Amino acid sequence: MNVRDVMATAIVTVAKDRNLKDVLLLMEQKRITKLPVVDDAGNLLGIVTDGKIADKLGREHNKGIQTTTLHASSVMEKEFLIAHPDEPLEALLKDVGKPGLTMVPVCQGTKLVGIVTKADLLRLVNSDVKLDAIMKKELKSVASDERLVHARRLLIDHDIARLPVLKAGKLEGIIAEHEIAGAFAQLKQEDAKPQRDHIRDLQVGPYMRRKVVTGRPDMSAKEAAAVMLKEHVGALPIVDSLGTIRGIVTRTDLIRTFA
């Protein structure tokens, strides 16, 4: 298979002068976390991620700097892997799970013609291996009354995209980079010190997603891939019959069953 066999060609993009709050709203509407930034001719300029937006807004609010005028160009990634439509798919699969962007733009010259995301690769998962064998059992998690900045630090330090929110071992919700970015985007401009204090006081509970799609330890990889695609989620917390969390499975874990 070549890259063109799996790439998506209906691409949602933004201009470099798009306001960050508008970018986050577009991500929410389209249920995506990464957006290519292009010029009027469709040439690729960079990629905006919800993680970069959260980082930028958090830093600027902490400094007491006005954030309402920030645009996509101020947070876009400029160095990343680019694929060609006729490139063998194996060239991309070997990089699955490595640090870096999880969306690969597909270009002919400098013009963007498609993208490959982990959601696109999920459609190839056909393994009967049980989730109990591939799930991550050593979890990073937070409680609903912990600070949002602590959750953000855990995501950065451990290079992960989301955290289960637990209470006595039971799943209360999930918090990801997008929710954190949205929380920072809602902050009003204040003087520097009150603003720093406000950011540090924000807790996970009001911003976490309480409706969480979960999986079972005996679910197969291909069943989990189908659920993720249907529900537009990037991970499944794995819970047992008593509702106790046992691990988590990400798209990367599933893609590795064939990559």
C-alpha positions in Angstrom: 0.0 0.0 0.0 1.1 3.6 -0.7 0.3 6.7 1.4 -2.4 7.7 -1.1 -4.3 4.5 -0.3 -5.0 5.7 3.3 -4.7 9.5 3.3 -7.7 11.7 3.8 -8.2 14.3 1.1 -11.1 16.2 2.7 -8.9 18.4 4.8 -9.9 21.1 7.3 -7.3 23.8 7.3 -6.8 27.3 8.7 -5.0 30.5 7.6 -2.0 31.7 9.6 -3.9 34.8 10.8 -6.8 32.8 12.3 -7.4 33.7 15.9 -6.5 30.9 18.4 -10.0 30.9 20.0 -11.5 30.4 16.6 -9.0 27.6 15.9 -10.0 25.8 19.1 -13.7 26.3 18.3 -13.1 24.7 14.8 -11.3 21.8 16.4 -14.2 21.3 18.7 -16.7 21.4 15.9 -14.8 19.0 13.7 -13.7 16.8 16.6 -10.0 17.1 15.7 -6.9 18.2 17.6 -4.5 19.2 14.7 -4.9 21.6 11.8 -2.7 22.3 8.8 -2.0 26.0 8.3 -2.0 26.9 4.6 -1.7 30.0 2.4 -4.2 31.1 -0.2 -2.7 28.8 -2.8 -2.9 25.8 -0.6 0.8 25.6 0.3 1.6 24.1 3.6 3.0 26.6 6.2 2.8 24.7 9.4 0.6 22.6 11.7 -1.4 23.8 14.8 -2.1 21.4 17.7 -4.2 21.8 20.7 -1.2 21.0 22.9 0.8 23.9 21.4 -2.2 26.2 21.9 -2.5 25.2 25.6 1.2 25.8 26.1 1.2 29.2 24.4 -2.0 30.4 26.2 -0.8 29.2 29.6 2.6 30.9 29.2 1.2 34.2 28.0 -1.6 34.3 30.6 1.1 33.6 33.3 3.0 36.6 32.1 -0.1 38.8 32.1 0.3 39.3 28.3 -2.8 39.9 26.1 -3.8 36.7 24.4 -6.9 37.8 22.5 -4.8 38.8 19.5 -2.8 35.5 19.2 -3.1 33.8 15.8 -2.3 30.3 14.4 1.1 31.6 13.1 2.2 32.1 16.8 1.9 28.5 17.7 2.2 26.5 14.5 4.9 23.8 14.2 7.2 24.3 11.3 9.4 21.2 11.4 7.7 17.9 10.9 7.6 14.8 8.8 6.1 15.2 5.3 4.9 12.3 3.1 4.5 12.0 -0.7 1.3 10.3 -2.0 3.3 7.6 -3.8 5.5 6.8 -0.8 5.2 3.2 0.6 3.0 3.2 3.7 5.6 1.2 5.5 7.8 4.3 5.6 5.2 6.0 7.9 4.4 2.9 10.0 7.9 2.6 11.3 7.5 6.0 13.0 4.3 5.2 14.8 4.7 5.9 18.5 7.8 8.0 18.2 7.9 11.5 19.6 6.5 14.2 17.3 3.3 15.1 15.5 0.8 12.3 15.1 -0.6 13.8 11.9 1.5 13.5 8.7 0.8 16.1 6.0 1.0 14.7 2.4 2.4 17.1 -0.1 3.2 17.4 -3.8 6.0 20.0 -3.7 4.8 22.5 -1.2 1.1 22.0 -1.9 -1.0 20.1 0.7 -2.9 17.2 -1.0 -3.8 15.1 2.0 -3.2 14.1 5.6 -2.6 10.8 7.4 -3.7 10.5 11.0 -3.9 7.7 13.4 -7.6 7.6 12.8 -6.9 6.8 9.1 -4.5 4.0 10.2 -7.0 2.6 12.7 -9.1 1.4 9.7 -6.3 -1.2 8.9 -6.4 -2.8 12.4 -7.7 -6.4 12.1 -6.1 -8.2 15.0 -7.9 -10.4 17.4 -5.4 -9.8 20.2 -7.1 -8.9 23.5 -6.7 -5.5 25.0 -5.4 -7.0 28.2 -2.3 -8.0 26.3 -1.5 -4.6 24.8 -2.9 -2.0 27.2 -0.7 0.2 29.3 -1.2 -0.9 32.9 1.0 1.7 34.6 -1.3 4.7 34.4 -0.7 8.4 34.9 -3.8 9.9 36.3 -5.2 12.9 38.2 -8.0 13.6 40.6 -10.8 16.1 39.9 -9.6 18.5 42.6 -6.0 18.6 41.3 -4.8 21.7 39.5 -5.1 22.0 35.8 -1.5 23.1 35.5 -0.4 19.9 37.2 -2.3 17.9 34.7 -0.7 19.8 31.9 2.7 19.2 33.3 2.1 15.4 33.5 1.1 15.4 29.8 4.3 17.2 28.8 6.7 15.3 31.1 5.3 11.9 30.0 4.6 12.8 26.3 1.0 11.7 26.5 -2.2 13.3 25.2 -4.8 12.6 28.0 -5.2 11.6 31.6 -7.9 9.5 33.3 -9.5 11.3 36.2 -9.9 8.8 39.1 -11.6 8.6 42.5 -10.8 5.6 44.6 -9.7 3.7 41.5 -12.9 4.4 39.6 -13.1 6.5 36.4 -14.7 9.9 36.9 -13.7 11.5 33.6 -10.8 12.2 31.3 -8.8 15.4 30.7 -6.8 16.0 27.5 -4.8 18.8 25.9 -7.9 20.2 24.1 -9.8 20.7 27.4 -6.8 22.4 29.0 -6.4 24.7 26.0 -10.1 25.6 26.1 -9.8 26.4 29.8 -6.9 28.8 29.2 -8.7 30.4 26.2 -11.7 31.2 28.4 -9.6 33.2 30.8 -10.2 37.0 30.7 -7.3 39.4 30.6 -6.3 40.6 34.0 -3.3 42.2 35.7 -0.3 39.8 35.7 -0.4 38.6 39.3 -4.1 38.0 39.7 -4.0 36.2 36.3 -1.2 33.9 37.4 -3.0 33.1 40.6 -6.2 32.4 38.7 -4.4 29.9 36.4 -2.9 28.1 39.4 -6.3 27.8 41.0 -8.0 26.2 38.1 -9.0 22.6 38.9 -9.4 19.6 36.6 -13.1 18.9 37.6 -14.9 21.7 35.8 -13.0 21.0 32.5 -12.8 17.2 32.3 -15.0 15.2 30.1 -17.4 13.2 32.3 -18.8 11.0 29.5 -16.0 8.6 28.8 -16.0 5.8 26.2 -14.4 2.8 27.8 -13.2 -0.7 26.8 -13.0 -4.1 28.4 -9.9 -6.2 28.9 -11.4 -9.1 26.8 -12.2 -6.8 23.9 -10.1 -7.4 20.7 -7.9 -4.8 19.0 -10.2 -4.7 15.9 -13.2 -4.2 18.1 -11.5 -1.4 20.0 -10.5 0.2 16.7 -14.1 0.2 15.5 -15.3 1.8 18.8 -12.6 4.5 18.6 -13.5 5.3 15.0 -17.3 5.4 15.7 -16.9 7.6 18.9 -14.1 9.8 17.5 -11.8 9.1 20.5 -8.1 8.6 20.7 -8.0 6.2 23.7 -10.1 3.8 25.7 -9.7 3.5 29.4 -10.0 -0.2 30.2 -12.4 -1.0 33.1 -13.4 -4.3 34.7 -16.8 -5.6 35.6 -16.7 -3.6 38.8 -15.9 -0.4 37.1 -12.3 -0.3 38.3 -9.8 1.0 35.8 -7.2 -1.5 34.7 -5.3 0.3 32.0 -5.6 2.3 28.9 -5.3 1.6 25.2 -4.4 4.3 22.6 -4.6 4.4 18.9 -0.9 3.9 18.8 -1.2 0.6 20.7 -3.7 -0.7 18.2 -1.8 0.4 15.2 1.3 -1.4 16.5 -0.6 -4.7 16.1 0.1 -4.5 12.4 2.8 -1.8 12.1 
